[in-house]
Amino acid sequence: MNHSFLMKMPIQSPRTYPISVGAKIDDVNAWLPTTGFNQIVIITDNTVKKRYGLDLQSCLKTAGHHCLLFSFPAGEKHKNNKTKQTIENAMLLARCGRDTLILALGGGVVGDLAGFIAATYLRGVPYIQIPTTLLAMVDSSVGGKTGLNTDYGKNLIGAIYQPIAVVADVTLLKSLPKKQIINGLIEALKLFFTCDAKGFYDAHLHLPQLINGDETLLIEMVSRAVKIKAGVVERDEKEQGERSVLNFGHTIGHALEKCSDYTLLHGYAVASGILVEANISSILGILTRESLLKIQYVMSQLGINGKALKKYDLTHLIEATKNDKKACSGNVRYVLLKDIGSVHITNGNYIHAVTDNIVRQAIKNTIEANL
Ligand SMILES: NC(=O)c1ccc[n+]([C@@H]2O[C@H](COP(=O)([O-])OP(=O)(O)OC[C@H]3O[C@@H](n4cnc5c(N)ncnc54)[C@H](O)[C@@H]3O)[C@@H](O)[C@H]2O)c1
């Protein structure tokens, strides 16, 4: 099974690009464009290089392409300018010209970094996202956000630069640790909580099979999640309104990542954020208690509950939310849920100022919820 569709981009050229969920990466003739490049550069991390990168390079060479591969040590701490420069210098040394096509093969770290290299190398060359983690398949490979971390914070330098295609081969997830699968599932659930009630109930019904890597169900879920994200990005590429719904759970999630000194996996931090932000929505009378309980229940099925929040100092946590990019004039603003599958919108606004007292109460309620 292969679900393919076109993503329309309002601003950049090319205006549309194919997203193939269920394609096989070794079937290169099925997804590689036939024109527009003479040189391929695979950018990946050292783990993915060994598992899939070298095989992909051989497939491409067998198909008659010039193909180089550059890799860097896996992990968030290498998503930095030093790695970017090292790869760019290697590409310059190899005389890769403007006829180069970059393949970003890996998780979100590789996708963000390789996408940013593509955005700036010789003022921009085309690239294809080939996500290999569930998080990258459902989230980071789509939407064109690229960038790197600095000493001052995560993702502070970057560009919005769309790939020319996304190729999601779910069979690559077989080697992904369960914790990383859950990490991606949380981002998919976030999309369903905000935009797609049916997607939520389908995922909810099949959580054990999804965690165990059922290929057909994963293709269905990834396609559904990606269609939601692509739709939101098409309507609001530069995050001036609707795109902020993708931030549900992220105000608290980012604060937790900071307080944990980035030792907490992004999806797990967002999961706690979802619980707290759903709780805020309930305290404010926007979300029913019944829907809140459903959200808490599905998260508990993934082993996530409010107890993880106990170890953080409440004041520090609330202080850390002040750095959120949605904050305005000192007010921290949140995406709030109206129901499972829809967000609260007032006068066209998708984000809402919430007082520290309410956030504090929501964190306490989340810790005390009996799940
Ligand atoms: N651009 C966006 O819109 C966006 C959205 C969300 C997250 N992100 C970024 O994504 C990054 C996180 O991405 P991630 O969760 O994919 O982490 P990651 O890229 O660090 O990958 C996680 C680990 O899994 C390994 N791995 C990757 N694929 C594998 C496979 N198939 N089998 C076995 N191991 C594999 C990697 O080597 C790495 O060690 C963060 O930097 C975050 O900022 C970007």
The ligand as an ORCA input file, in Angstrom:
! r2SCAN-3c Opt
* xyz 0 1
  N      11.046     20.672     11.678
  C      10.004     20.424     12.429
  O       8.870     20.823     12.108
  C      10.164     19.625     13.670
  C       9.045     19.147     14.354
  C       9.245     18.348     15.486
  C      10.534     18.042     15.906
  N      11.598     18.541     15.207
  C      12.972     18.207     15.620
  O      13.140     16.807     15.477
  C      14.185     16.395     16.341
  C      13.801     15.102     17.013
  O      13.624     14.117     16.018
  P      13.601     12.560     16.358
  O      12.703     12.333     17.511
  O      13.324     11.861     15.091
  O      15.065     12.281     16.933
  P      16.458     11.873     16.243
  O      16.566     12.391     14.888
  O      17.503     12.242     17.224
  O      16.356     10.288     16.184
  C      16.279      9.552     17.372
  C      17.307      8.420     17.427
  O      16.839      7.347     16.609
  C      17.876      6.915     15.721
  N      17.183      6.406     14.546
  C      16.607      7.123     13.558
  N      15.948      6.308     12.731
  C      16.133      5.048     13.180
  C      15.675      3.771     12.762
  N      14.842      3.630     11.723
  N      16.066      2.687     13.469
  C      16.853      2.820     14.581
  N      17.286      3.998     15.035
  C      16.930      5.108     14.343
  C      18.723      8.123     15.504
  O      20.021      7.763     15.105
  C      18.684      8.786     16.893
  O      19.643      8.174     17.718
  C      14.437     17.532     17.297
  O      15.641     18.167     16.943
  C      13.262     18.481     17.056
  O      13.620     19.828     17.272
  C      11.452     19.300     14.116
*
